[in-house]
Amino acid sequence: MNLLALDTSTDTMSIAVSRGVGASAQVWQHTGAGGAQASSTLIPAIRQLMQQAGLEFDQLDAIAFGRGPGSFTGLRTACSVAQGLAFGAGVPVLPVDTLLAVAEEARHQSANASVHYRVLALLDARMDEVYAANYEFNSGLWLQYEGYSLIRPENIGIGLPEDSQGLVAGDGWVMAGNAFAVYADRLPTSSVPRIHALPTATAMLRLAPALLASGQAVSAEQALPTYIRDKVAKTTQERMVEKAAA
């Protein structure tokens, strides 16, 4: 398949283009500054990768983007660029959950994770919170337990019952994401492995075939970001209270 994937939901911008099928497929990738900074560099970087791959936009089977949760500005940037390129080329858009991409990236980094894999995916949401979701990879497919959560890191559970649908990470699980450096002392202490992983565009390329096959692609005008938090910044008074308390 010919695919373009892009993500600007974190501080790292990730772009990848794939051309071909199966073992013969080739992938070109690029990383740079994400979030608000990506707005000026994303399109030039995409054009450069497409040129390297020898592809025109109307030759793509789909354009995938990280729809969230993540940086408010970053999500809007990725979505609008994916929409504009897809509309102009007449190709579908594939919105990909950023936490699912984190889980897939962690699985790709892990040895012997091709059959069965469980991930608690965590992304730094700022303001003393993390975006979180539980995923299980089995028989080549990903399953998400319930939805997303915006949660304080110390409220994540460890070692809860096997059939629990909450935010847990027990035996046989890994925690993956970019929240460990920021919240290392506030996350539960346990033997659960921690893997630094971002929602990379290459992870989205690996997820794309199954998502496309299950009908997840949409037209350009139907592509939307996924916002978990309505409030994107603390007020001046809140910051002053925190500073006084510190």
N, C-alpha and C positions, 0 to 999 in steps of 0.2 A: 504494500500500500504506500501511497505517497501522502505523507502527513506532515503538518506543521504543528508544533506544540509550543506554548509559551506560558510562563508564570512570573508574576511580579507581586505575589502576595506577601513576600517577606523582604528582608533587606538585600536579598540576592535575586537578581533577574536571571532567569533560565530560559533558554530557547533551544529547540532542537528540530531538525528536519530529517525525515526518513524517506528513502526512495528504494523501491523494490520490495520483494516478498521473501519471507523465510530467511534461510541462511545467506541468501544473496543480497539481502537488504543492506544498505549503507546508511549511516547516521552521521550528521554534522551537528555540532552543538556549540553553544556560546553561553558564557556567564558574565555578569556584570553587576553594577549597583542596581538594587531593586527599589521597591517602594515608590516614593514620590519622584526619585531621580530617574526612574525608568522612562518617564514620559518623553524625554528628549532623545533617548538612545535606542528605544525598543524597535521602532520601525527601520532605522538604518541597519541595525544588527540583523533583523529578519531578512531584509533585502540582500544583505551580504551572504547569509547562509543559503538562501534560495538560489542565488547565483552560483555558489560553490556546488550545490546539488544539481545544477542544470535544470531547474524546474521553474515553470511559470505558475502563478497562483491558481489559474483555472485547471491545472493538471493535478491539483491536490484532491484527495478523497474527502478530507475534512481538515478543519483547523480547530485544534484543541486548546483550551485555556484553563488556567486554574481559577475556578469561580469562587473559591473561599471555603472556609473562613480565612481571614487574614487582614492585611493592611487595607484600610478603607480606600485610600487613594490608589494603592496598588491594584486592588480588585477592579476598580473602575477603569484604570488604564488598560489592563489586560482584556477586559470585556469589550471595551470600545474599539480597541485595535482589532481584535478577532472579528467583531461585527463588521467593521468597515472593510477589512480585507475579504471576508467571506461574501459580503454583499456585492462587492465589485467583481469578484471572480465567479459568483454563482455557485458556491460550494457550501455544504452544511457546516455548522459549528458544533463542537463537542465540548460542553462544559464538564470539567473534571473536578471532583472534590479534592481540595488541597490536602486534607488529612488522609484520604485514601492514597494520594500520591506519596505522602510520607510513609505510609505503611508499605507500599510497594517498593519504595527506595530502600527501606530497611530490609525487606525480604531479599532484595537483590544483593545487598551487602553481606547477607548471612549465608554461611555454608549449610548445605543440607536443608534448605528451606523451601524446596520445590513442591513438596507434597502437602504438608500441614504446618501452618504458621499463624500465631496469634499476636496481635500488636495493639498496644494502647498508644495511639498517635497523639502527640502533644505539640502544639505550636504556641509560642509566646504571644499572648494577646495584649501585653503591656498592662498597665494599671493593676499590677499584682494578680493577674489572672492568666489562665491558659485556655486555649481552645482544645477540646479533647473528644476522642471517639474511639470505640473498640471495634476492631476488625479481625476476621478470621479468614485465612486462605486455605481452601480445601478443594481438592480435585480440580485445580486449575482456575477456580473462581473465588472472588472476594465476597464476603458477607459482612455487612455492618450490623452491629447490635444497637438497636434503637437509633437515636439521632446524635446530634452534636451537643456538646455542653460547653458553657463558659463557666469556669470553675476556679476557685483558689487552689493552688497546688497542694496545700496541706489537707484538702478535703478529698483527695483521691484515695480510694481504698486499695488495700493489698490483701491478697489471700482470702477473698470472699468465696462463698460456695461456687462450685463449678457451674451451676445453672443460673447464676446471678446475671442480670442484664444491666447492672450498673457500671460505673467507671471503675474497673478493677484491673489489676495486673498480678496474677498469681503464678504458680508453677506452670511452666510451659509457655509463658507469655514473655514478650519483650516490651519495653517502653522505648519509643522512637520519636525524635523530633528535634527542635532547637531550643527547648526550655531548660535544659539541664544546667548550663552555665549560669543562667540568671536565677533559677530557683532551686539550685542543688540542695540547699539546706532545708528547704520547705517541702520538697517531694518526699513521699514515704521512703523510709530506709528499709531495704530488703535485698534479697539476692537476685531480683529480677534484672536481667541485663538491660543496659541503657545504650542506645545507638543514636549517634548524632545523624539526623537525616532531614533533608529538606524536600519540599514538593518539586522535584526536578522535572524538567521537560522530557527527559529521557524516560523517567518513570511513567509519565503520561503517554508516551509513545507505546510502551509495553502494555498499558491498560487499554489503549484505544480500540484494538480489534474486538475485544469482548464487549466493551461498552457500545461500540457501533453495532455489533451483532444483536445486542439486546434492545436496540432502538433508542439509544440515549441521545443521538444527534438531533439538533433542532435547526430551524432556519435562523438566519442572522438576526432578524428582529425579535426572535423569542429567547435569545441568549441573555441571561441575567446573572449578576453576581449573587453570592449567598452571604448575606450579612447576619451575624449572630448577635452583635452588640449594636444597640441604638446610640449609645453614648460613646463618642470616640476620643474624648479628652476630659481631663479633670478641670473644674472651675478654679479660678484664682484663689477663692476662699478655701477650697479643698486642699490646694497645694500649700497655702499658708498654714493651715491647721496641721498638716503632715510635717511641715518644716519645724513648726513650734514643738510638736511632739518629739521629733528627733533630737 
